[in-house]
Amino acid sequence: MRLIMWAIVLAALLAAAAWATRPGLAEFDALLRGAIQTRIATTDVDAGGGALETVALVGCKLKPSACFDLIRQSLDVAEENLTLYTRFHVKGLDRETTCTGAFTRIWCARPLLAD
């Protein structure tokens, strides 16, 4: 009987922690900003893309914050707050994915940025 009570208390504590630490839209934007900055930093200008892609990459390397703003405005992000976690439905730039956030972490079914 005591074991069942401790299991219930532990489950309640985990549920309260999940509720208190579920990420929101600001955390999603931080994840996207980090992914964009990583892509900009690791992509070589001579990566073999077309002229327009090369010019866009050079522009992003010069001003990454403007690049983030442009990409973020191109995405339609719908936030679905559930009790213990958050779902983000992301559409735009010819891509669609669903991301889930819980315990301050966010993970996506597909990468946010195209390879």
N, C-alpha and C positions, 0 to 999 in steps of 0.2 A: 504494500500500500504506500509506503514511504517512497519507494522507487517511482511509482506512478506520479506522486505529487511533485517530486523533483523534476521529472520529465516535463510535466506541465509548466512548472516555473521556468525551466530552461527554454522551452518553446516560446513562452510569453516574452522572455527577455530577448530572444533572437528576433521575434516579430517586432518588438519595440525598437530594437537596433536597426532592423531593416527599414522600418518606417522613417526613423529619424535620419538615416543616412542615404536615402534614395536620391540620386542626382536629378537635377533639373536642367532647364534649357541653357543656363549659363555654363554648366559643366559640359554639356554637349558642345557648345561653341568652343570651349577650351580644348576639347578633344579634337575637333575639326581644325582649329588653329594649329595645334601641335602636328597633326598629320600633314597639313599644308606646308608648314615650316620645314618639316623633315624631308618632304618631297622636293622642295625648292633647294635645300642644302645638299641633297644627295644626287640630284640630277645634273648631269654635265650639259653645258650649252650645246656641245657637239653630239648630242644623243642620237641624232639621225632623224629628227622630226622634220616637218615641213617648215617653210619660212615663217608662217604665222605662229606656229608653236614655238619656234626659236625666239621670235620677238616677244611673245607673251612670257616665256621663261626668263628672258633678260629683264623685262619689266618687273616680274615678280621678284627676281633677285635684288633689284634696286630698291623696291618698296614692298616688302612682304605684307604689311598691314593692308595696303590697298588691294593686294591680290586676295587676301582673306575676305575683305569686304565684298569684292566682286563675286567670288565663289559663293559666299554665304547668301547673298541676295539672289543668286541663281537657284538656290535650293529651297524647296518647300518642306519644312520640318513641322510635323504634327506631333505634339507631345500628348501622351496619354498617361495621366497619373493614376496608377493603380495603388492599392493599399500598401503593398510591400515592395513594389518596384515600379519603374517608369519605362514606358515604351516610346521610342521615337520612330516615326514613320518618315523616311527621307525619300524625296523624289526630286529629280532635276538632273540636268547635264546628261541626259540619256541613261540615267541609272536609277535604280530603286532598291532600297534595302530597309531592313528593320533593325533597330538597335535596342538593346535592353540595358537598363541601368539599375543596379542594386548595390548596397554597401559601398557607396562612393565610386564604383567602377562602372564603366560602360563598355559593352562589346557589341559588335555588329555581325549580322549574318553574312554580309559581303563587305569588302573594303569600301570605305567612303569615297576614295579617289581611284580612278581608273589606273590600271598598270600601263 
